[in-house]
Amino acid sequence: MVAASGSARLWAAREGAAALVARLGELVACESPPGSVPHLRACADLLDGWGTEVLGRPARRVVRDGVPHLLWAVPDQRVLLLGHYDTVWPAGTIRDWPFTVAGGRATGPGACDMKAGIVQLFAALRLLSGTSRPGEPWNSTSQPSGPWESTSRPSGPWESTSQPGEPWNGTSQPGEPWNGRSQPSGPWESTSQPGEPWNGTSQPGEPWNGRSQPSGPWESTSQPGEPWNSTSRPGGPWNSTSQPGEPWDGTSRPCGPWDGLSRVGVLLTGDEETGSVTSRELIEREARRSGAVLVLEPGTPEGALKIARKGGSVYRLHVQGRAAHAGVEPHRGVNAGVELAHQILAVRELAAPLSGTSVTPTALAGGTTTNTVPESAAVSVDVRSWTREELDRVDRAIRALPSRLPGARLTVEGGVNRYPLLSTVAQPLLEAAQAVAKQLGLPPPGGAHAPGASDGNFTGALGVPTLDGLGAVGGHPHARGEYIEVASLPDRTALLAGLVERLVAAPRGDAGP
């Protein structure tokens, strides 16, 4: 049986599904190409507004080399929600590849990696904060744990402005039309027969004022006079700071305000796709002061979370030769292109496929004119591995490469960029997420090993409990066909909200189920 708090939260998230898609479309349309400071600033402005709406304060902008990173830090940071808003797509891509929803999938530049995850992040915080907005009428999406269960009050508060014959959404039988005979100043018909006075905690025959409860808690599926039970509304009786239909004060919650957001930090960076050069120190600093890190990168196409990632290194090998006329006296030159060819074959041999270690020469450059012996040449090398030891082995070997041609000089730039995210730091958080999924009535997500790296590698390498892939369910990141499954948006939002709430409530250092 699904716990009431879980089903209520999932119901609330699904009720807001259309708003999630609309926000994703807005964020995808706000392009954030790598390294384009004006575009990144505009996207940061949009996200700062969303965060301020939910958290009640603007982000601290940490600007490094012109790139803005958005930080909402808290003193007792039990959970850090981590993501990036830059994409791999150049400016103008949106013109020929606009945000589109078709066949249950949403596509567009950056939709999967990882703008959908950011939309889910703020939606989950909204579920937890319990805010529509202070001063607005209290409604089904306002309470932190979701709406009232249909067994307690089918459709939310009774609207005294309803007309006779319209369905009454109070506590008579769900869907029964309101007979119009009981105006707000008359007896209230509850689960008794229509026309009879309300037989709750007020005296029989006393009029109901149509605004607040007659006296005492509201009777739902319990017997008249009993308080709401936990299956009616998660958390027990509703406090009396605001009545259904009256403006909600933005802070009340069953059994008092939920102050968990005061222990949740958020960090959105603007340079992940270019190596996190300016944000790494900030990420590691915030991770060290957090109890756990939840990364909103996309999950797998099957919906699994990411409990391990390969680490990665990036190198640039430069060869310096000597130029000469290619036709007249090539023997006087030192061909940097030939030397580079030797080095490319040498680094390729450093791979260890059985261990999952890849060493791949990628971008090449060299030479000037067709009739000149190349004086210089260079190649970039991408290295990926599941273990720290393998990355260190390849690093030592690349730095020890000898030149092959007399007179050629080889220099190496770069090194290990991210050590692997190991499953040992993620497994307890995965088990907690699986427990939350069961409470929500969702299939428990599996744990996947992902060959690509993320900023979660930085936090996991520090030994901080880290779980990745909590963003949207989708696929083909960095490709024109990248997509997310629209139906997954509310479910992953509810999962994130439940996991955050669970981790905040747990003693610091206890990330398990």
Number of C-alpha atoms within 10 A of each C-alpha: 8 13 14 21 24 23 23 28 31 28 22 23 29 19 16 14 17 14 15 22 19 11 18 26 22 15 22 24 19 18 24 28 25 21 19 16 16 13 18 25 18 15 22 25 15 13 21 20 15 18 23 13 16 22 21 10 12 17 23 14 16 15 15 13 9 15 22 24 24 24 22 20 19 18 11 15 23 25 29 26 23 26 28 25 29 27 27 19 19 14 14 11 15 17 9 8 13 15 19 13 16 8 8 11 15 22 24 26 30 29 28 31 30 24 29 31 30 27 26 28 25 22 26 25 24 25 26 26 25 25 25 21 17 14 12 15 19 24 21 22 22 26 30 27 29 27 27 27 22 15 15 21 23 20 20 19 21 17 15 13 8 13 13 14 11 13 15 24 20 22 25 19 15 16 14 14 15 19 16 13 13 20 17 15 12 17 21 25 22 20 18 15 10 15 15 15 21 24 18 21 16 16 12 12 13 15 18 21 14 18 16 15 16 18 12 15 18 22 23 26 17 14 10 17 16 16 18 22 17 13 19 25 25 27 17 15 20 21 14 16 13 18 16 18 18 16 16 22 17 20 19 21 24 17 13 13 15 17 12 18 20 15 21 26 23 23 22 26 28 31 26 21 21 13 15 20 13 21 23 17 12 15 21 19 12 21 28 15 17 26 24 31 27 25 27 28 28 27 27 22 14 12 23 20 28 28 26 28 27 25 28 27 20 19 20 19 21 22 25 21 25 17 19 19 16 17 11 10 11 15 12 13 19 23 28 28 22 18 24 28 14 14 24 20 11 15 18 14 12 18 19 14 10 7 11 14 21 22 22 18 19 11 11 15 13 16 17 13 10 10 13 19 26 25 20 23 23 25 19 19 22 16 25 27 27 23 19 18 11 20 26 16 11 24 19 12 13 19 15 10 14 14 16 15 15 10 13 21 18 20 14 16 11 13 21 17 19 27 27 26 33 23 21 14 22 27 20 19 26 27 18 18 28 22 22 25 24 17 21 25 16 19 13 20 20 16 23 19 17 19 16 14 20 26 24 33 23 24 30 29 19 16 16 21 27 34 29 32 25 27 32 34 27 25 20 14 19 15 14 14 14 19 27 29 19 23 16 18 26 27 24 25 30 33 28 27 27 26 25 28 20 18 25 23 13 15 10 15 13 15 24 16 16
